[in-house]
Every structure is written in structure tokens, then in C-alpha cells.
Amino acid sequence: MDAFLHSATELLILIFLIIVFMQSGIDKVFNWKENLSWLKEHFSETPLENLVPLLLATLLLIETASGILCAIGLYQIIILGESSIALYGSILSCISLLMLMFGQRMAKDYEGAKTIAVYFIPAILLVYILQT
């Protein structure tokens, strides 16, 4: 309990990122066809149009890795008092969100891009906290 109280901010943001990225990765795996179909339509008039399957697979891998690294980092902070894996997970989470932001901006989905920014704030805050 002492580790949780000492690192509550880091642990809560890690849990948030685990939920976000593991759920997103699981959704992409179990609803691949629906996601791919929607994204092909979403990017139909952008330079990314022909890259959608590759980009979706890349995003799936990076999001899943982000969630896994954050989960390992959570364990590492609580049990070992170390935060290096949590930092890697938070950095990869930021990269995932930047990829999503880039896609939303390319598709001119500015409302979707604003939503991504809301997720980016705690992720970048965690990077900052873990670096200090």
C-alpha cells in the first residue's frame, strides 16, 4: 500500500493507459473487418487511402505494446520500486496517440483530433513525471 500512496499519480495514469490501449488493441483484433472497413471509408480521400490495412496493423502492434509495457511498468513500480518500463510504456503511448492524431488530421476529422488530445495530456504528463 505504501508503494501505491507514494506513486499514486503514476499508477493511476498507467492504469488509465492500460485500459485505453489494451481495450483498443482487443477491439482491433476481434473487430478487424469492421475497423478496416470504417477506416478505409474514413481515409478514402486522403494520401493514406491505400495504406489503411498496413497502418491499422502497425497501430494494433504499437497500441498493444503500449498497454503491455504500461502493465509491466505498473507491476515494476509497485513491486520493485523501479519505473523504467513504465517510462517506455508511456512514451510508446504518446507515439500511438500522435499516430492517431496524425490520421485524424489527415482525414480532416478535427473533432476526432480533439478527442485524441484529451488522451495525450495524461500520457505526456506521465512521461514528464517519470523522467523527473
C-alpha positions in Angstrom: 0.0 0.0 0.0 2.9 2.3 0.7 4.1 2.0 -3.0 0.7 3.0 -4.2 0.4 6.0 -2.0 4.0 7.1 -2.9 3.3 6.7 -6.6 -0.4 7.2 -6.9 -0.3 9.7 -9.8 2.0 7.4 -11.9 0.0 4.3 -11.1 -3.4 5.8 -11.8 -2.2 7.2 -15.2 -0.7 3.8 -16.0 -4.0 2.1 -15.2 -5.7 4.6 -17.5 -3.3 3.9 -20.3 -3.6 0.2 -19.8 -7.4 0.4 -20.2 -7.2 2.7 -23.2 -4.6 0.7 -25.2 -5.5 -2.9 -24.2 -9.2 -2.3 -25.0 -8.3 -0.6 -28.3 -6.0 -3.5 -29.2 -8.5 -6.1 -28.3 -11.2 -4.3 -30.2 -9.0 -4.2 -33.3 -8.3 -7.9 -33.1 -11.9 -9.0 -32.6 -13.5 -6.4 -34.9 -10.7 -6.3 -37.5 -13.1 -6.3 -40.6 -15.4 -3.7 -39.2 -12.5 -1.4 -38.2 -10.8 -1.8 -41.5 -14.0 -1.1 -43.4 -14.7 2.0 -41.4 -11.1 3.3 -41.7 -11.0 2.7 -45.4 -14.0 4.9 -45.8 -12.6 7.5 -43.3 -9.4 7.8 -45.2 -10.9 7.4 -48.7 -9.9 10.9 -49.8 -6.5 11.1 -48.2 -3.0 10.1 -49.2 -3.3 7.3 -46.6 -6.1 5.6 -48.5 -4.1 2.7 -49.9 -2.1 2.2 -46.7 -5.0 1.7 -44.3 -4.5 -2.1 -43.7 -0.8 -1.7 -43.0 -1.4 1.4 -40.8 -4.1 -0.4 -38.8 -1.8 -3.4 -38.3 1.0 -1.1 -37.2 -1.3 0.8 -34.8 -2.5 -2.5 -33.4 1.0 -3.6 -32.6 2.0 -0.3 -31.1 -1.1 0.1 -29.0 -0.9 -3.4 -27.7 2.8 -3.0 -26.9 2.0 0.3 -25.1 -0.6 -1.4 -22.9 1.6 -4.4 -22.1 4.6 -2.1 -21.3 2.3 0.0 -19.1 1.1 -3.1 -17.3 4.6 -4.3 -16.7 5.6 -0.8 -15.6 2.7 -0.8 -13.1 4.0 -4.1 -11.6 7.5 -2.8 -11.6 6.7 0.3 -9.7 4.5 -1.5 -7.1 6.8 -4.5 -6.5 10.3 -3.3 -7.4 10.1 0.5 -6.9 11.5 0.9 -10.4 9.9 2.9 -13.3 11.9 2.4 -16.5 9.4 0.1 -18.2 6.6 2.5 -17.2 8.5 5.3 -18.9 8.9 3.2 -22.1 5.2 2.4 -22.0 4.2 6.0 -21.5 6.5 7.1 -24.4 5.1 4.4 -26.7 1.5 5.5 -25.6 2.3 9.1 -26.7 3.7 7.8 -30.0 0.4 5.8 -30.5 -1.6 8.9 -29.8 0.5 11.0 -32.1 -0.1 8.4 -34.9 -3.9 8.6 -34.2 -3.7 12.4 -34.2 -1.9 12.5 -37.5 -4.5 10.2 -39.0 -7.4 12.3 -37.8 -5.8 15.5 -39.1 -5.1 13.9 -42.5 -8.8 12.9 -42.6 -9.8 16.4 -41.6 -11.6 15.0 -38.6 -10.9 17.8 -36.3 -13.4 16.7 -33.6 -11.7 13.3 -33.5 -8.3 15.0 -33.3 -9.5 17.0 -30.3 -10.6 13.8 -28.6 -7.1 12.3 -29.1 -5.6 15.5 -27.5 -7.6 14.7 -24.3 -5.9 11.3 -24.1 -2.5 12.8 -24.9 -2.5 15.1 -21.9 -2.2 12.4 -19.2 0.1 10.3 -21.3 2.6 13.2 -21.7 2.2 14.1 -18.1 3.2 10.6 -17.2 6.3 10.9 -19.4 7.2 14.1 -17.6 6.7 12.6 -14.1 8.6 9.5 -14.8 11.6 11.5 -16.2 12.0 13.6 -13.1 
